[in-house]
Amino acid sequence: MRVAIIAQPYVSVPPKKYGGTERVIFNLINGLLEAGHEPILIGPGDSKVECELIPTVEKSIFFPRTKSGLAKFNKEIAKISRRTDRLIRQTLPNVDVIHSHGFDIRKFQDFPNVTTLHGPILFDDIEDLLSPKRKNMNYVSISKNQQTVLPQLSYLGVAYNGEDPKDFPIVKKPQNYVCFVGRFDREKNPHLAIQLAIHYGIKIKLGGKIDYLGNDYFESEIKPYIKHPLVEYLGELGPKEVVEVLSKAKCNLHPTGFREPFGLTVVEAAYCGTPTLAIARGSMAELIEDGRTGILVEDLIEGYNRLDECFAMDRDYIAHRARMLFNYQAMTRSYIEAYEKAIDIDKRRRSETNALRSFVKKISRNPFTDYTVIP
């Protein structure tokens, strides 16, 4: 199959620093190539992939740090979106299916299509997602839990995010610290991880990105702790730095404050043998085998009392389970199944449309003929 993979213009593929979705796209492209398929990336021009690249923008354009930069940013994004529409239209004759990772492909729903839902579904999304204007769109979720939010959508399956476990060392003797890696905002709640570590009396290493949605949060909830002797703030991390922090931690802390669609750092930590203590929301129960690869809690007060359980876990078991269940090859197989379903759905729809047109044409030629179907 020839697959057009559409990435947003915000982060290169693979990402130089933060960018979970873009790491997933990179690994999916590699998986498709290994499986003998032909992916084409329609995305940022500074991406480094082994397949054909059709640039939507010369260089990725990330979200501004503060809200003051939004007006200029949104204007540029609108321009890039129009260009992306044109590029997709030009590419359609050369591909079998289009696969979006966040870009709105509603205009192309009469072609075999797949959209991965990487983010949470919010109240403001419901009316649009269920609109008749999207009746021919197909979706893939990144966890089973994500589908229960809006079961009315046309889901082609679940594709758990996966990377190449070979990029992650298994560390059986960690250093004496816990960690948080992710976004600094109220969805991820890293301030709770800091509070747990301080009250427990263990060092915490923090790495992640800050944008206009989390800047105020960072200033009020994180900055006051940065000079604490147990807190090491590392800023936004690159892929190798993420691996360094996660692999050597005694435990990864995931105090999610929203219905987490997946949680890539949980799997990345597990590749290394590092358990995760997480608030039991969204996909966490699908990623974490409670009591063996991590601990699921209602809040981090409970987590404070169960952190020792994480420290005592079998890191070898954690690593091998994650490598077996959540890898890029398994993810790729799930997407190939989704592509085949999307193509089949499109064929059936076109066949039904052609049959209806033929019937209408026949009626128009012989309006007085009785076409009643007798069962």
N, C-alpha and C positions, 0 to 999 in steps of 0.2 A: 504493500500500500504506500501511496504518497500522501503524507500527512502535513498539512499546514498548521504549525503550532504558533499561536499568536500570544506574544508577551506584552505586558504593559511597558511603557517607556521609562518607568521610574528607576529601574535597576538593571544592570547588565546581566547577561547569562554566560557563565555563572557569576554570582555577585562577588565584588571585591571585598565587601564587608557584609552588612546586614542584608538579608534577602532570602527567606525560607522558600518562598514560591519559586524564585529564580534558581535555587539549588535543585528543586524538584524538577523544573523544566530541563535543566542541564542533564540530570541523570536520566530523565525520560528519553531525551534525544539519544543519549548513548545506548540506552536499552533498545530503542527502535533500530538503531544502526546495527547492533549486534544480532538482532532478530531478523535482519535482512530487509527491513523496510526503509523508506526514503523520507525522513522528516525534512521539512523546510521551516526555518525559524523566521517569522515576521516579527521583528523586535528591535531593540536598541542596536545601533551600529557598532558600539564598543564591546559587543558580545564576542566571546571566543568559543565557537562551537565547530564541530567536525562536519556539519552539514551545510547546505546552502543557507545563506543569510540574506534576507531582504530587509534593509534598514528602514525603520519608521522615523528614526531621528539619528543624527550623527553620533551623539553621545547621550547616555541616559540622563534623565533630568529628575532628581530626587525631590521629595517634598521639602518645602521650606522649614526652617527651624521655628519661625514665629509666624503668627497670623498676618503680620504686616506684608509678608511676601506672597500671600495667596492670590491676590488679584492678577499679578503678572504671571504667576505660575499657571493659574487656570486658563488664562488667555493662550499661553503656549501649548497647554495640554489639548485645548480645543482644536488648535491648528494641527497638532500631531494626530489627533483622532480622525480628522477629515482625510489626512494623508494615508492613514492606516486603512480606512475604508476603501480608498482607491486601490491600494496595493492588494488587499484581499480580493477585490473584484477582478483584478488582473490575473491573480494567481489561480482562481477557481478552475479554469479549464485544464490546469496541469496537475490537479490533486484529486484524491478520492474522498477526503474528509477534512474538515477544518476543526481545530481544537483550540478553544480559547481558555486562557488562564486569567480571566478578569476583564478582558476587553469585551464590550457589548457587540455581539455578532447577530443581533436581532434582524438586521437587514439581509442576512444571508441564511435565514432559517429554512429556505426552500432548497438548500443544499445539505448533504449529510453533515451534521454538526454535533459537536460535543462541547459543553462548557463545564469546567471544573469549578466547584464552589469552594474556593479557598478560605473565604471569610465567613463570619456568622451571618445568619439571616435575621434581619431586624424588622420591627413593625413597619417601618417606612418602605421596606422592600416588598412586602407581601402583595400589595395591589399590582405593582409592576410585574412581578414574577408570574402572577396568575392571570395576567391580562391576555385576552384573546390575541393580541398582537404578538404573543410569544408562543402560540399554540403548537408550533412545530419545532420548538427548541428542546434539546435533550441535555440532561445534566448528569454529572458524576459527583458524588460526595466523597469526602476524604475520611469519613467515619460513618458508622451506622447511626450513631446518635444524631448526627447532623440531619439525616433524612426525617427523623421524627418531628423536627421543627415545622416542616412543610411537606407532608407526605403526598400532597396533590401533584407535585411536579413529576415530569417524565424522567425518572431516574434510570440510567443504563447500568448502574451498579455502584459499588464502593471501590475506590482505588486508594489504599493506604499509602501515604507518602513513604518513599524509600530512597536511600542513598547507597553508595558503595561502601560496605563495611570495611573494605580493605584500607580505606582512608583513616580509619580510627583504630588506635592501638588498644589492646586489652591490658588494663593496668590493675593488677591484683593487690598491690600495696599502695594505696593512695596516700596523699599528704593530709595533714590535719586541718582541713578547711571544708566548708560547704560553698555552694555557688548558686548564682542566678545568672542566666543568660537569656536575653530577650529584649522586648521593648520596655522603655520606661514610661508607663502610663497606667491609668486606673483599671485597664483590662487585665494587665499582668501583675499589678500589685507588688513590685519588688520591695516596697517599704516593709511589708509583712515578713519577707524573708530576712531583711536586716534585723528587724525586731526579734525574731526568733533566735537568730545567731547570737545577738548581743546578750539576750537573757540566758541562753544556754551557756555562753562563754566560749564560743568557737569563732574562729576567723571566717569571714565571708568575702568571696571575690565576686564582683559585679561587673558584667559587661553587657552593653546593649545600645540601641539607637534612641535618639530623641528627635521628634519632629514637632510640628505646630500643635498636634493633638496632645502631646505629653510634656511640653515645655513647662507649663505652669505647675503640673504635677511634680516634675523633677525639682523645680525650684523650692516647692513647699514641703515635699515629702522625702526627698532623697538627699538634697544638698546639706541639710542640717546634720546628717550622719557621716558625711564623707571624711571628716577629720577624726572620727572615732578610731581608736587603736585596733579594733577588730574588723574594721571595714576597709576593703581595698577596692576603690573604684577604678575600673580599667578603661572606661569609655567604650566607643563602638569597636567591635572586634572583627578581624578578618577571619576567614575559615580556619587557618592553622592555629590562630590564637584561641578560637572557640574550642577546638579539639584539645589544646593544651590545658585549658581551664576545666573542661568537663571531665577529661580522662583522669586527672589527678585529684579530683574532689572526692571526699568521703560520701557526699550526697548532693544531688541536684535538687534545688527547691523550686517548686512550681505553684505559687499561690494564686492561681488564676481566679480572676474576679468576674469572668463571663463564661458563657457556654462555649468552651474551647472546641473548635472544629477538629483540630488534630493536636498539635504541640510537638513540633519537629525536634526541639532540644531534648525532649524526654527520650526520644528514640536515639538521638546522637549520643546522649549520656549512656544509655543502655548498651550501645555498640561497644563502649569502652569498659563495661562492667559496672558503671556507676548507677546506683539506685536513685530513684526520684521519690521525694515526699511531695504529694500533690493534693490540692483541694479537689474533692471528687465531683467535678463538673464536666459536662460535655463528654469528650472522647476519652477522658483519663482512664476509665475502667476498661477500655478496649486496648490501651497501650500498656497499662501496668497490671501485672499479675499481683494482686494485693497480697502482701506478706512474703513474696518471693523476689520480685524485681523492684519493689517499692512499696510505699504505704499510701493509702487513700484516706483522707481525713476530712472532717467537716470544716475545720478551720485550723490555723497554725498554733492555736493554743493547745489543741489536741496533738498537733504535730510536735510541739515542744516535748510532750511526754512520750513520744514514740520515735524520736530521732535515733535513739540507740538501736532500735530494731533495724533501721536502714543500715547502720554501720556494721551490723553483724551478718548481713546477707552475703550469699555466695556470688561473688562478682563474676566468676566464670560462667555460672548458670545464666546470669542476667545477660551477659554478652552473647552467648550462643543462642538464647531464645530470640533476642532482638534481631540478630543476623539472619535467623531462619525465617522469621515472620515479616520483617519490615526491611526489605531490600529493594533496590531499584529494578531488579529483574522481575520480582513478583508484582511490583507496581506496573511495570511495562505490560506484563501479561494481562492485567486487569484492564488497562487502557486499550489494548488490541481487541479484547472482547467487546469493549464499549464501541470502538470504531466499527466493528463488524455489525453490531446491532444498529448503529446509526445508519449505516449504508443500507441495511435490510429494511429498516423503517422507511427510508426515503424511497426505495424501490417500490414498496407496497403502496405508499402514498401516491406516487406517480402513476402506478398501474390503476389504482382506484380513480384517480383524476381523469386518466385517459379513457377509462371505461364509461365514466359519467359523461364526458364530452361526446363520446361516440353515441351514447344513448340519446343525448339531447339533440345531436345532429340528425339521428334517424327520425326522431319525433318531428323535428322541424320540416323534414322532407315529406313525411306522411302523417300529418296532424290528425287524421280521422281513423287511423289504425288503433285497434285496442291492444295496448302493450301490457295489460294486466298480467302479472305473474301468478299462475295457479300453483299452489303448493302441492 
